[in-house]
Amino acid sequence: MNDYSEENVQFLFHLISPALYETHDFDSNKEYFASIAGKEYILPNGSKRSFSISTLTRYLRKFKDTGTDGLRRKGRCDNGISRKLTTATEARISEIIADVPKATATSVFQRLKDENYIMEGECSIDTVRRYIDLHEIRNVPVEDAQKLRNSFLVPHAGDLFVADTVYYEKLGTPVKGKKVPWLYVQGIIDDHSRVLMVSETYTEDTAFTFQCSLRKAISLYGIPDRLYVDLGRPYNNHDLTVICNRLGIELIHAHPRDGAAKGVIENKWKLLLSETRVDIVLDNLTTKEELDKRVQEWRETYNSRTNTGVGGIPYERYNASIKEKPIRRVASKEELSEAFSYERIRVIDNLGIIRINAVKYKAPDELRYLVEARSKVVVRYDPLDIENTIHVFFNDKRYPLTIDDPIKNAADNARKALEHAREAKSCVGMTAAEIRAENRYQARMAGTNRVQNNGTNDADGNAENDISMSVEVPEEAASTDGCVAIETNIADLFEEEESAVIQMTY
């Protein structure tokens, strides 16, 4: 029913008829119109409208001139036709919506500008939005339009955690050409008790920040059976799936663009924004520390007051529920750290170096003997304490990694070389010069094939070429370990060298 219907004409005639037939009790029609002007009337089509004195006077004059036809509103000749959008632009809007049914009016408007269908200043986003709504270009599927929702409440605390993030407040004053960072609030709520377990503030909304919030919630309130989140990047990633699998948590994702499915926590964000907005403005809260303090104060207030949705105080409902059904707890900090550890596949290079987050870590020698260079290994670490927890998991054994320090490596290499030299000298008992002399002696003996040992001559029997060796074994040198001290005079063997005594250990 529209303004041109017969019902609407009858309604307008009912308003002006007392003035037309002068059946009112006022001195003039103007006084009568003044008595009914400004009041709100419900029209036959269900809309609400009020009339001014000049409008009622115009209706009376038109009725006198043309009868009831004067009370019918004439439509515009261009009704239904956009004066800002060309035919080509309208066709392009229909094509975009057909390809992307979920496209918003803002994204369609920006696309039209990029494709030069709309020039700067010609029309606004509202024009595109009204055109889409008026012509019903966006065909909503029946299953989405008729989606039924029911309120639900899990029976015990810890059965279901619901998590979400809200854009809370911008940090700082907007400056032209610079992007002002947002302060995000990540919250996790227990569905049974409606306790807002954590409401952590961060300057970025990432998978790592949410995992920190989840770790804090689990350490304080235990391990849930299920975790309900949306499909945003902080909640839809491999690391979160692995963490939930380790802790035995069923990870559930909501359908895309279905924020109402998480209404349990979405309503809490509305309360947070509405109840803290006045303090932010009047108290001029601009820094992260000030805003975080206000958020934590609000969380404590919310958890300590009656929640109309469940008919009780969240803290009290939680404590009463865990007495009936205890929740699962993490045994120790080490177990919690292990559950939230990351796993990465990395290559160990020829120097035993493994790179994690642009930092070089050195593998222990024991692992380098087992793994070939340029091989892939599994590295595990707790992102909150990388230096003390990073290790390689190989053959069911942990091999801790340390940060590579070239200066320390040089000192270690020098120490190992010195120890090796000392061990070699203690076994041989000879200096470098003595070793060279011994080598020359052995080479000369190999050339003559005549070596006299223990007072006997070799097979050729040439006495003139005999070389005598004088071996003296002191009684105190004879020991059970089989080592004896031998003094050998090599002055007669090498004419070019002076006499020297070599202490040898066999």
C-alpha positions in Angstrom: 0.0 0.0 0.0 1.5 3.4 -1.0 0.6 7.0 -0.7 -1.4 6.9 -3.9 -3.9 4.3 -2.7 -7.6 4.9 -2.0 -7.1 4.2 1.7 -4.6 7.0 1.9 -6.9 9.4 0.0 -9.7 8.6 2.5 -7.4 9.2 5.4 -6.4 12.7 4.1 -10.0 13.5 3.4 -10.9 12.6 7.0 -8.4 15.2 8.2 -9.6 18.1 6.1 -13.3 17.3 6.1 -14.1 19.3 9.3 -12.5 22.4 7.6 -14.2 21.7 4.3 -17.7 21.5 5.9 -16.8 23.8 8.8 -18.0 21.3 11.4 -15.2 22.1 13.9 -15.6 24.2 17.0 -12.8 26.6 16.2 -13.1 30.2 14.9 -11.1 29.5 11.7 -9.8 26.6 9.7 -6.3 27.8 10.6 -6.9 27.2 14.3 -8.4 23.8 13.5 -5.4 22.8 11.4 -3.1 24.1 14.2 -4.8 21.8 16.7 -4.1 18.7 14.6 -0.8 19.7 13.1 2.3 18.3 14.6 0.6 15.1 15.9 1.9 11.7 14.7 -0.5 9.7 12.7 -0.2 6.1 11.5 -1.0 5.9 7.8 -2.9 3.0 6.2 0.4 1.6 4.9 1.7 1.4 8.4 4.2 4.3 8.3 4.1 7.2 10.7 3.8 10.8 9.6 2.9 14.3 10.9 1.5 17.2 9.0 2.1 20.9 9.1 -0.5 23.7 8.9 0.6 24.7 5.4 0.4 21.1 4.2 -3.2 20.7 5.5 -4.2 24.0 3.9 -2.8 22.9 0.6 -4.7 19.6 0.7 -7.9 21.6 1.4 -7.3 23.9 -1.6 -6.5 21.0 -3.9 -9.7 19.1 -2.9 -11.8 22.2 -3.6 -10.2 22.5 -7.0 -10.0 18.9 -8.3 -11.8 16.7 -5.7 -10.2 13.5 -4.5 -7.6 13.6 -7.3 -6.0 16.5 -5.6 -5.3 14.3 -2.6 -3.4 11.8 -4.7 0.3 12.3 -4.7 1.7 12.4 -8.2 4.9 10.3 -8.6 8.0 11.6 -10.2 8.5 11.0 -13.8 12.0 9.6 -13.1 10.9 7.4 -10.2 12.9 4.3 -10.0 15.6 5.7 -12.3 18.9 6.7 -10.8 20.0 10.2 -11.6 23.6 9.6 -10.6 24.3 6.2 -12.1 24.4 5.6 -15.9 23.0 2.6 -17.6 26.5 1.1 -18.0 27.2 1.7 -14.3 24.0 -0.1 -13.3 24.8 -3.0 -15.5 28.3 -3.3 -14.1 26.9 -3.3 -10.5 24.6 -6.2 -11.5 27.6 -8.1 -12.9 29.7 -7.6 -9.8 27.0 -8.7 -7.5 26.3 -11.7 -9.7 30.0 -12.8 -9.5 30.4 -11.9 -5.8 27.0 -12.2 -4.0 28.5 -11.3 -0.7 30.2 -8.1 -1.9 29.4 -5.1 0.2 28.3 -1.7 -1.2 31.6 -0.2 -0.2 33.6 -2.8 -2.1 31.4 -2.4 -5.2 31.7 1.4 -5.0 35.5 1.2 -4.8 35.6 -1.3 -7.7 33.5 1.1 -9.9 35.9 3.9 -9.1 38.9 1.7 -10.0 37.3 0.8 -13.4 36.4 4.5 -14.0 32.6 3.9 -14.0 32.3 6.5 -11.3 34.3 9.7 -11.2 35.4 11.4 -8.0 32.5 13.4 -6.5 29.8 12.2 -8.9 28.0 10.0 -6.4 28.4 8.4 -3.0 28.5 4.9 -1.5 24.9 5.5 -0.3 23.8 5.9 -3.9 25.2 2.5 -4.8 23.7 0.9 -1.7 20.3 2.3 -2.3 20.4 1.2 -5.9 21.3 -2.4 -4.9 18.5 -2.5 -2.2 15.9 -0.9 -4.3 16.3 -3.2 -7.3 16.9 -6.3 -5.2 20.0 -7.1 -7.1 21.5 -9.2 -4.3 19.6 -12.4 -4.2 19.9 -13.8 -0.7 19.7 -17.7 -0.7 16.7 -19.1 1.1 18.7 -21.0 3.6 20.5 -17.8 4.7 17.3 -15.7 4.7 15.4 -18.2 6.7 18.2 -19.4 9.0 16.8 -20.3 12.4 18.7 -19.6 15.6 18.1 -21.0 19.1 19.7 -19.9 22.3 21.7 -22.6 24.0 23.7 -23.1 27.2 26.2 -25.9 27.8 25.6 -27.8 31.1 29.0 -27.4 32.7 31.9 -25.0 32.9 34.7 -25.9 30.7 32.5 -27.6 28.1 32.8 -24.7 25.6 35.0 -21.7 25.3 34.1 -18.9 22.8 36.8 -16.5 21.6 36.7 -13.4 19.5 38.5 -10.1 18.9 37.2 -6.5 18.8 38.6 -3.3 17.5 38.6 -1.2 20.7 40.3 2.1 20.3 42.8 3.9 18.1 46.1 4.8 19.8 47.1 8.4 19.2 45.8 11.3 17.1 45.2 10.7 13.3 48.0 12.3 11.3 47.7 12.8 7.5 49.7 10.2 5.7 50.3 8.0 8.7 48.2 5.0 9.8 47.0 5.1 13.4 47.3 1.7 15.0 44.3 0.1 16.7 44.2 -1.4 20.1 42.6 -4.9 19.9 40.9 -6.7 22.7 41.0 -10.5 22.5 38.5 -12.2 24.8 37.6 -15.8 25.8 34.4 -16.6 27.6 33.1 -19.7 29.2 29.7 -20.5 27.8 28.1 -22.0 30.9 29.1 -19.5 33.5 29.6 -16.5 31.1 32.8 -15.7 32.9 35.0 -13.5 30.7 38.2 -15.3 31.5 40.6 -13.0 29.7 40.4 -9.7 27.8 43.9 -9.1 26.7 44.8 -5.9 24.8 47.3 -6.0 21.9 48.4 -3.7 19.2 48.1 -6.4 16.6 45.6 -9.2 16.0 47.7 -12.3 15.1 47.8 -16.0 15.7 50.6 -15.5 18.3 48.7 -13.0 20.4 45.6 -15.2 20.5 47.7 -18.2 21.5 49.0 -16.1 24.4 45.5 -15.3 25.5 44.4 -18.9 25.2 47.4 -20.0 27.2 46.5 -17.6 30.0 42.9 -18.7 30.0 43.9 -22.4 30.2 46.4 -21.8 33.0 43.7 -20.0 35.1 40.5 -21.8 34.2 41.6 -25.2 32.8 41.4 -27.0 29.5 38.0 -26.8 27.7 36.4 -29.6 25.7 35.6 -27.4 22.8 36.8 -24.1 21.4 34.5 -22.0 19.2 36.1 -19.4 17.0 35.6 -17.7 13.6 37.6 -18.2 10.4 39.9 -15.2 10.9 43.7 -15.7 10.6 44.3 -15.7 14.3 42.0 -18.7 14.7 42.4 -20.6 11.5 46.1 -21.7 11.3 48.2 -24.9 11.6 49.8 -24.0 15.0 46.4 -23.6 16.8 45.2 -26.9 15.3 48.3 -28.7 16.7 47.9 -27.0 20.1 44.3 -28.1 20.4 45.2 -31.6 19.3 47.9 -31.9 22.0 45.5 -30.7 24.7 42.5 -32.7 23.5 40.4 -29.7 22.5 37.8 -29.9 19.7 38.3 -26.8 17.5 35.1 -25.6 15.9 34.9 -22.7 13.3 31.8 -20.6 12.7 30.5 -20.2 9.2 31.8 -17.2 7.1 30.2 -13.9 7.7 28.1 -15.3 10.5 28.9 -13.1 13.5 25.6 -13.8 15.2 26.8 -17.4 15.7 29.2 -16.0 18.4 26.5 -13.8 20.0 27.6 -14.9 23.4 30.8 -12.9 23.2 29.7 -10.3 20.6 27.2 -9.0 23.2 30.0 -8.5 25.7 31.9 -6.4 23.2 28.9 -4.1 22.9 28.8 -3.7 26.7 32.5 -3.1 26.8 32.4 -0.3 24.2 29.2 1.3 25.6 30.3 1.2 29.3 33.9 2.4 28.8 33.4 5.0 26.1 32.6 7.8 28.4 35.7 7.2 30.5 37.9 7.1 27.5 36.6 10.5 26.3 36.3 12.3 29.6 39.5 10.9 31.2 41.4 11.2 27.9 42.7 7.7 27.9 45.1 7.5 25.0 48.0 5.1 25.9 47.9 1.3 25.8 48.6 1.0 29.5 45.6 3.3 30.4 43.2 1.6 28.1 44.4 -1.9 29.2 43.8 -0.9 32.9 40.3 0.3 32.1 39.5 -2.9 30.2 40.6 -5.1 33.1 38.6 -3.1 35.6 35.5 -3.5 33.4 36.1 -7.3 33.1 36.2 -7.7 36.9 33.1 -5.6 37.3 31.3 -7.7 34.6 32.2 -11.0 36.2 31.1 -9.9 39.6 27.6 -8.7 38.7 24.4 -10.5 37.8 24.2 -11.7 34.3 20.6 -11.7 33.1 21.3 -14.2 30.4 22.1 -17.0 32.9 20.4 -15.5 35.9 23.4 -15.4 38.2 26.9 -14.0 38.9 29.5 -15.5 36.5 32.1 -16.1 39.1 29.7 -17.9 41.4 28.3 -20.1 38.6 31.8 -21.1 37.5 32.8 -22.1 41.1 29.6 -24.0 41.6 30.0 -25.9 38.3 33.5 -27.1 38.9 32.5 -28.6 42.2 30.0 -30.8 40.3 32.3 -31.6 37.4 36.0 -30.8 37.8 37.7 -29.5 34.7 40.9 -30.7 33.3 44.0 -28.9 34.5 47.5 -28.6 33.1 49.9 -30.6 35.4 52.8 -28.1 35.2 54.3 -25.1 33.5 56.6 -27.4 31.5 53.6 -29.4 30.2 51.8 -26.1 29.2 55.0 -24.9 27.5 55.3 -28.2 25.6 51.7 -28.0 24.5 52.1 -24.5 23.0 55.5 -25.2 21.4 55.9 -24.6 17.7 57.3 -27.2 15.3 59.3 -26.1 12.3 61.1 -28.1 9.6 64.6 -26.6 9.1 67.8 -27.6 7.3 71.0 -28.1 9.2 73.9 -26.7 7.1 77.5 -27.8 6.7 78.5 -25.7 9.8 75.8 -27.2 12.0 73.7 -24.0 11.9 69.9 -23.9 12.0 68.0 -20.7 11.4 64.8 -19.8 13.3 63.3 -16.3 12.9 66.5 -14.9 11.4 68.5 -16.1 14.4 71.3 -18.7 14.0 71.4 -21.6 16.3 74.2 -24.2 16.5 73.5 -27.9 16.8 75.6 -29.9 19.3 78.4 -32.1 18.0 76.5 -35.3 19.0 73.7 -34.4 16.6 76.1 -33.4 13.8 77.6 -36.9 13.9 74.2 -38.5 13.5 72.7 -36.2 10.8 74.2 -35.5 7.5 74.8 -31.9 6.4 71.9 -30.3 4.4 69.4 -32.6 6.0 66.0 -31.6 7.3 65.3 -31.8 11.0 62.3 -31.0 13.3 62.9 -28.0 15.5 60.6 -27.4 18.5 60.5 -24.3 20.8 58.2 -22.3 23.0 57.7 -18.9 21.4 57.6 -17.2 24.8 61.0 -18.7 25.8 62.9 -19.7 22.6 66.4 -19.5 24.0 65.9 -21.9 26.8 63.5 -24.3 25.1 64.6 -24.7 21.5 65.8 -28.2 20.6 65.9 -30.7 17.8 63.7 -33.8 18.2 65.5 -36.7 16.5 65.1 -40.4 17.1 62.9 -39.8 20.1 65.7 -37.7 21.7 66.1 -34.0 22.4 69.2 -32.2 21.3 69.3 -28.6 22.7 70.4 -25.8 20.4 72.4 -22.7 21.4 72.7 -19.3 19.8 75.7 -19.3 17.4 78.5 -17.1 18.7 81.5 -16.8 16.3 83.8 -15.4 19.0 83.0 -18.3 21.4 83.4 -20.7 18.6 86.9 -19.4 17.9 87.9 -19.8 21.6 86.5 -23.3 21.7 88.4 -24.3 18.6 91.7 -22.9 20.0 91.1 -24.8 23.3 90.4 -28.0 21.5 93.5 -27.7 19.3 95.7 -27.0 22.4 94.3 -30.1 24.1 94.8 -32.2 21.0 98.4 -31.1 20.8 99.0 -31.8 24.4 97.6 -35.3 24.1 99.7 -36.0 21.0 102.9 -34.8 22.8 102.1 -36.9 25.9 101.8 -40.0 23.8 104.8 -39.5 21.4 107.1 -37.5 23.7 108.7 -35.7 20.8 108.8 -32.1 19.4 108.3 -31.3 15.8 112.0 -31.1 15.2 112.5 -34.4 16.9 109.7 -36.0 14.8 111.4 -34.8 11.6 114.7 -36.2 12.7 113.1 -39.5 13.5 111.5 -39.6 10.0 114.9 -39.0 8.4 116.4 -41.8 10.5 113.7 -44.2 9.5 114.1 -43.3 5.8 117.9 -43.9 6.1 117.4 -47.2 7.7 115.0 -48.3 5.0 117.7 -47.4 2.4 120.5 -49.4 3.9 118.5 -52.5 4.9 121.0 -53.0 7.7 119.6 -52.4 11.2 121.4 -53.9 14.2 119.0 -54.5 17.0 119.6 -56.1 20.4 123.3 -56.7 19.4 122.7 -58.7 16.2 123.7 -57.9 12.5 121.3 -58.1 9.5 121.3 -60.8 6.8 124.0 -59.4 4.4 126.7 -59.6 7.1 128.6 -56.5 5.9 130.3 -55.5 9.2 131.6 -52.2 7.8 128.1 -50.9 7.3 126.8 -52.1 10.7 125.1 -49.4 12.7 125.2 -49.9 16.4 122.5 -48.8 18.7 123.1 -48.5 22.4 120.0 -49.1 24.4 120.1 -48.7 28.1 117.1 -49.5 30.2 117.3 -48.3 33.7 115.8 -50.5 36.4 113.5 -47.7 37.6 112.2 -47.2 34.0 110.9 -50.8 33.7 107.3 -50.8 34.7 104.2 -52.9 34.3 102.7 -50.6 31.6 105.3 -51.7 29.1 106.8 -48.2 28.7 110.5 -47.8 28.7 112.8 -44.8 28.3 115.3 -45.2 25.5 118.3 -43.0 25.1 119.6 -43.1 21.5 122.7 -41.3 20.4 122.1 -40.1 16.9 125.2 -37.9 16.5 126.9 -40.7 14.5 123.8 -41.1 12.3 123.5 -37.5 11.1 126.8 -35.8 10.4 125.1 -32.5 9.6 123.4 -32.3 13.0 124.8 -32.0 16.5 124.4 -34.6 19.1 120.9 -34.9 20.6 119.1 -37.2 22.9 115.6 -38.2 22.0 113.3 -39.4 24.7 110.9 -41.9 23.1 108.0 -43.9 24.6 106.9 -47.1 23.0 
